[in-house]
Amino acid sequence: MPVPGPGYSITVRVEAPPSASAAGDLTTAVGRVGGVLTAFDVVESNADAIVVDITANVSNADHVDDVTKELDSLPGVRVRKVSDRTFLMHLGGKLSVTPKVQLRNRDDLSRAYTPGVARVCRAIAANPADARRLTIKRNTVAVVTDGSAVLGLGNIGPEAALPVMEGKAALFKKFADVDAWPVCLDTQDTEEIIKIVKALAPVYAGINLEDIAAPRCFEIEARLREQLDIPVFHDDQHGTAIVVVAALRNALRVVGKNIEDCKIVVSGAGAAGSAIIRLLLRKKPADVIAADINGIVHAGRGDSDENLRWLAENTNKDNVSGSLHDALVGADVFIGVSAPNLFGAEQVATMADKAVVFALANPDPEIDPLEAQKHAAVVATGRSDYPNQINNVLAFPGMFRGLLDAQAHDIDDEMLLAAANAIADVVDDRLNASFIVPSVFDSAVAPAVADAVKAAARRTGAGS
């Protein structure tokens, strides 16, 4: 279901005749092949020709060719150059290191570096806890990946994962003033990853695991939490779970249902799906049914995977079997973190009245949102071009801001639920079927989450 959007934005520089109709001809040509014009700038003009930069959103590489060919076919028009604005944004990377202190003269250098720095080193050697006070550790998070499950791209490796980790670090800084840094590891061995992260930990006050494939991600997170005295957070699991629980709390308010009365179906039993289910169970829903590529997870399937066995033991109270379509019958809520185009409007029609559908597979959801809206009362996706975008950016910046401010040594479910409630509360009286979570650009979100997490950390004794 590709549609033109800013993720595939191009600027086409064209030379055209200086006629009165030139602008209209060019913009009409872009629209004729489905491009969405976002800017039109004359960069050069003379008696013989004008040079124009036409910026447009397109849907894919073939669509770029369609736009340029259509422009080139106009009488007297010549396409000089096509620039991909997404690639231009990434030239040279998206991050840099900027000193917080001035180094203007010998006096500054003597305090920031040798000989003065030796005094600070001795102080930390005598009291290692002072590293949080006297170094970047107090505000720095490692964004760690092995490149094995990057976005919807799969196992593309550490180098190809780096642009995503850079983006993650930029979001940390933008929304919560957390200094995060990409750590892309050239290994997918569980033991080696644990060993490396443990060795790197002295620099950081928190570890954000990212895009590590299940089931390895479960063991890596669990063992690092046991071995480190700083919080370890797998965003694909817990960031997703926080925002889903926040959105569901508000969606159920819209439809007038209590979660204790709801049957919830979760499609996807990997990292995100399992974390969502584990956090939802703290809310005591009437029932949760998990489904994966092999159908409904139940005790009789004989799964060897430890995570699937846990799901079978803790969900599906009636031990039903069958397909995802079977699970949807009578369900109040569907939450998908799996694969595109798994069902249609006819399956939503079998759900309970005032159904809630969260189809979060990206970029193409489990059901076309327009189809889901035919029968569901509230629909959410992971996309930015539909209402109710379920986006981890609502959670992880504020989550880590709160953890760092509390000088937390661990993370627990109380903090995750506190973060979810804080996100839900930001919506307040603006709540309606098309607005169940705040915008990722709402400046109130990260501080609210940080305050809630910091308070929860101190209540549970996980913070200093």
BAZABA-220140 format. One line per 5 residues: number of its first residue (from 1); their letters; for each residue x negated, y negated, z of C-alpha. Coordinates in steps of 0.2 Angstrom, whole numbers, always signed. Layout:
# BAZABA-220140
NUM> A> X,Y,Z | ...
# end
This chain:
# BAZABA-220140
1> MPVPG> +0,+0,+0 | -14,-13,-5 | -8,-31,-5 | -18,-46,-9 | -26,-53,+7
6> PGYSI> -41,-63,+14 | -51,-47,+16 | -53,-47,-3 | -55,-65,-7 | -64,-71,-23
11> TVRVE> -70,-87,-30 | -70,-88,-49 | -80,-102,-57 | -73,-106,-74 | -76,-118,-88
16> APPSA> -60,-125,-96 | -55,-138,-108 | -51,-155,-100 | -33,-155,-105 | -18,-161,-95
21> SAAGD> -11,-143,-94 | -28,-135,-89 | -24,-134,-71 | -7,-126,-73 | -13,-114,-86
26> LTTAV> -27,-108,-74 | -16,-106,-59 | -2,-98,-69 | -14,-85,-76 | -20,-80,-58
31> GRVGG> -2,-78,-53 | +3,-68,-68 | -8,-54,-63 | -3,-54,-45 | -17,-64,-37
36> VLTAF> -13,-76,-23 | -21,-93,-26 | -28,-101,-10 | -39,-115,-17 | -42,-125,-33
41> DVVES> -57,-136,-34 | -64,-146,-48 | -83,-146,-46 | -88,-154,-62 | -80,-165,-75
46> NADAI> -85,-173,-92 | -78,-177,-108 | -79,-160,-116 | -75,-148,-101 | -71,-146,-83
51> VVDIT> -78,-134,-71 | -66,-127,-58 | -68,-115,-43 | -52,-105,-41 | -51,-96,-25
56> ANVSN> -38,-81,-24 | -34,-66,-13 | -33,-50,-23 | -30,-32,-17 | -46,-22,-24
61> ADHVD> -60,-22,-36 | -49,-17,-51 | -38,-32,-47 | -54,-43,-47 | -56,-38,-65
66> DVTKE> -38,-41,-69 | -39,-59,-63 | -56,-63,-72 | -50,-55,-89 | -34,-65,-88
71> LDSLP> -43,-81,-85 | -56,-77,-99 | -42,-74,-111 | -36,-91,-110 | -40,-102,-126
76> GVRVR> -56,-112,-122 | -59,-104,-105 | -75,-96,-100 | -78,-87,-83 | -95,-92,-77
81> KVSDR> -96,-82,-61 | -86,-72,-48 | -91,-73,-30 | -84,-61,-17 | -81,-72,-1
86> TFLMH> -82,-57,+11 | -99,-53,+5 | -105,-71,+6 | -99,-72,+24 | -111,-57,+28
91> LGGKL> -126,-63,+19 | -140,-63,+32 | -128,-55,+45 | -116,-64,+57 | -126,-66,+72
96> SVTPK> -142,-75,+78 | -151,-77,+95 | -151,-95,+102 | -162,-100,+117 | -152,-107,+132
101> VQLRN> -167,-117,+138 | -177,-131,+130 | -196,-127,+126 | -202,-145,+123 | -219,-145,+131
106> RDDLS> -232,-135,+141 | -222,-138,+157 | -207,-130,+150 | -217,-115,+143 | -226,-113,+160
111> RAYTP> -209,-110,+168 | -200,-100,+155 | -215,-89,+151 | -232,-87,+158 | -237,-90,+172
116> GVARV> -221,-95,+180 | -211,-80,+174 | -221,-68,+184 | -214,-74,+200 | -196,-70,+193
121> CRAIA> -202,-53,+188 | -209,-49,+205 | -192,-55,+213 | -183,-42,+202 | -195,-29,+205
126> ANPAD> -192,-31,+224 | -173,-32,+222 | -167,-25,+205 | -150,-31,+208 | -157,-49,+205
131> ARRLT> -158,-44,+186 | -139,-49,+185 | -143,-66,+192 | -160,-70,+184 | -158,-63,+166
136> IKRNT> -147,-61,+152 | -140,-44,+160 | -127,-54,+169 | -117,-58,+153 | -123,-45,+140
141> VAVVT> -115,-30,+133 | -121,-17,+121 | -110,-12,+106 | -116,+6,+103 | -111,+17,+89
146> DGSAV> -118,+32,+79 | -108,+27,+63 | -98,+43,+64 | -80,+36,+64 | -81,+19,+57
151> LGLGN> -64,+11,+54 | -55,+21,+42 | -71,+25,+32 | -77,+40,+42 | -95,+46,+45
156> IGPEA> -104,+32,+35 | -120,+31,+47 | -128,+18,+57 | -134,+6,+44 | -116,+5,+36
161> ALPVM> -108,+3,+53 | -119,-12,+57 | -107,-25,+49 | -93,-19,+60 | -104,-20,+76
166> EGKAA> -109,-37,+71 | -91,-42,+69 | -87,-35,+86 | -101,-44,+94 | -95,-61,+86
171> LFKKF> -78,-57,+93 | -85,-55,+111 | -93,-72,+110 | -78,-81,+101 | -65,-75,+113
176> ADVDA> -73,-72,+130 | -91,-80,+129 | -99,-63,+131 | -116,-60,+123 | -114,-44,+114
181> WPVCL> -127,-35,+103 | -126,-21,+90 | -135,-5,+95 | -133,+7,+80 | -141,+24,+83
186> DTQDT> -148,+35,+70 | -143,+51,+78 | -126,+60,+81 | -133,+72,+94 | -123,+70,+110
191> EEIIK> -138,+73,+121 | -149,+61,+112 | -136,+47,+112 | -133,+49,+131 | -152,+48,+134
196> IVKAL> -155,+33,+123 | -140,+23,+130 | -146,+27,+148 | -163,+21,+143 | -157,+5,+136
201> APVYA> -145,+1,+150 | -156,-10,+161 | -154,-24,+148 | -135,-24,+149 | -121,-26,+161
206> GINLE> -109,-16,+151 | -108,-3,+137 | -95,-4,+123 | -95,+13,+114 | -88,+10,+96
211> DIAAP> -83,+21,+81 | -90,+38,+88 | -80,+53,+82 | -70,+64,+94 | -72,+75,+103
216> RCFEI> -90,+70,+106 | -85,+52,+111 | -76,+60,+126 | -91,+68,+133 | -103,+54,+129
221> EARLR> -92,+42,+139 | -88,+53,+153 | -107,+57,+156 | -113,+39,+154 | -100,+34,+167
226> EQLDI> -107,+47,+179 | -125,+42,+176 | -124,+23,+174 | -120,+9,+187 | -112,-2,+174
231> PVFHD> -95,+0,+166 | -94,+11,+150 | -79,+7,+139 | -75,+16,+123 | -64,+3,+114
236> DQHGT> -57,+15,+101 | -49,+24,+116 | -46,+12,+130 | -44,-4,+120 | -31,+3,+109
241> AIVVV> -22,+11,+124 | -22,-6,+133 | -14,-15,+119 | -1,-1,+114 | +5,+0,+132
246> AALRN> +6,-19,+133 | +16,-19,+117 | +27,-5,+122 | +32,-13,+138 | +38,-28,+129
251> ALRVV> +46,-18,+115 | +56,-8,+128 | +62,-25,+136 | +68,-30,+118 | +79,-14,+116
256> GKNIE> +84,-13,+134 | +76,+4,+139 | +66,+10,+153 | +51,+20,+150 | +56,+33,+163
261> DCKIV> +71,+37,+151 | +61,+38,+135 | +54,+52,+124 | +38,+46,+116 | +30,+54,+101
266> VSGAG> +12,+51,+98 | +4,+56,+81 | -14,+58,+82 | -23,+68,+96 | -41,+61,+94
271> AAGSA> -49,+47,+104 | -36,+34,+102 | -20,+45,+103 | -27,+54,+119 | -31,+38,+128
276> IIRLL> -14,+31,+124 | -6,+46,+131 | -16,+47,+147 | -12,+29,+150 | +6,+31,+146
281> LRKKP> +8,+45,+158 | +4,+33,+172 | +20,+25,+168 | +30,+41,+170 | +40,+42,+153
286> ADVIA> +53,+55,+152 | +42,+65,+140 | +27,+63,+128 | +25,+74,+113 | +8,+74,+104
291> ADING> +6,+79,+86 | -9,+81,+75 | -12,+89,+58 | -7,+106,+64 | +10,+100,+71
296> IVHAG> +16,+98,+89 | +3,+101,+102 | +10,+114,+114 | +3,+128,+125 | +6,+142,+113
301> RGDSD> -5,+135,+99 | -21,+142,+107 | -32,+127,+104 | -50,+129,+109 | -53,+110,+110
306> ENLRW> -54,+104,+128 | -44,+88,+124 | -30,+97,+115 | -29,+110,+129 | -27,+95,+142
311> LAENT> -14,+87,+131 | -4,+104,+130 | -5,+106,+149 | +1,+88,+153 | +14,+84,+139
316> NKDNV> +28,+92,+130 | +37,+97,+146 | +49,+109,+136 | +34,+117,+126 | +43,+113,+109
321> SGSLH> +34,+117,+93 | +36,+112,+75 | +31,+97,+64 | +30,+79,+67 | +47,+77,+59
326> DALVG> +54,+89,+71 | +46,+79,+86 | +54,+63,+80 | +72,+69,+82 | +80,+60,+96
331> ADVFI> +64,+51,+101 | +65,+33,+108 | +47,+29,+103 | +34,+33,+89 | +16,+28,+91
336> GVSAP> +5,+33,+76 | -14,+32,+76 | -17,+45,+63 | -14,+45,+44 | -4,+35,+31
341> NLFGA> +13,+40,+24 | +18,+54,+35 | +37,+50,+35 | +50,+39,+29 | +66,+30,+34
346> EQVAT> +76,+46,+34 | +65,+53,+48 | +67,+36,+58 | +86,+38,+56 | +85,+54,+66
351> MADKA> +77,+45,+81 | +87,+38,+95 | +97,+22,+94 | +86,+6,+95 | +70,+16,+91
356> VVFAL> +53,+8,+93 | +40,+12,+79 | +22,+8,+81 | +14,+14,+64 | -4,+9,+68
361> ANPDP> -15,+19,+55 | -25,+6,+45 | -25,+0,+32 | -10,+10,+27 | +2,+15,+41
366> EIDPL> +11,+31,+45 | +27,+24,+37 | +30,+8,+26 | +35,-5,+39 | +49,-11,+28
371> EAQKH> +56,+7,+27 | +54,+9,+46 | +64,-8,+49 | +79,+0,+40 | +83,+10,+56
376> AAVVA> +71,+5,+70 | +74,-10,+81 | +56,-14,+84 | +42,-11,+72 | +23,-14,+74
381> TGRSD> +8,-10,+64 | -11,-13,+65 | -10,-25,+50 | -11,-44,+50 | +1,-46,+36
386> YPNQI> +16,-40,+46 | +23,-45,+63 | +18,-37,+79 | +0,-33,+75 | -8,-21,+88
391> NNVLA> -26,-27,+88 | -39,-22,+100 | -46,-40,+100 | -32,-43,+112 | -40,-32,+125
396> FPGMF> -59,-30,+124 | -66,-48,+126 | -55,-52,+141 | -58,-34,+148 | -77,-36,+148
401> RGLLD> -76,-54,+154 | -67,-48,+169 | -79,-34,+172 | -94,-45,+170 | -87,-58,+182
406> AQAHD> -83,-45,+195 | -100,-37,+193 | -91,-21,+191 | -100,-4,+191 | -86,+6,+184
411> IDDEM> -69,+6,+175 | -53,+14,+181 | -35,+16,+175 | -29,+2,+187 | -40,-10,+177
416> LLAAA> -33,-4,+161 | -15,-6,+167 | -19,-23,+174 | -26,-28,+157 | -10,-22,+148
421> NAIAD> +1,-31,+160 | -8,-47,+157 | -7,-46,+138 | +12,-42,+140 | +14,-57,+152
426> VVDDR> +7,-69,+140 | +22,-67,+128 | +33,-72,+142 | +50,-81,+136 | +44,-80,+118
431> LNASF> +48,-62,+117 | +59,-55,+102 | +59,-40,+90 | +45,-49,+79 | +35,-55,+94
436> IVPSV> +30,-42,+107 | +12,-46,+108 | +3,-63,+107 | -8,-68,+93 | -26,-63,+94
441> FDSAV> -30,-82,+93 | -19,-86,+108 | -32,-94,+119 | -22,-89,+135 | -25,-70,+132
446> APAVA> -43,-67,+136 | -43,-78,+152 | -27,-69,+158 | -35,-52,+155 | -51,-57,+163
451> DAVKA> -43,-63,+179 | -32,-47,+180 | -46,-35,+177 | -57,-45,+190 | -44,-44,+203
456> AARRT> -41,-25,+200 | -60,-22,+201 | -61,-30,+218 | -45,-21,+224 | -52,-4,+219
461> GAGS> -69,-8,+225 | -77,-6,+208 | -84,-24,+208 | -96,-34,+219
# end
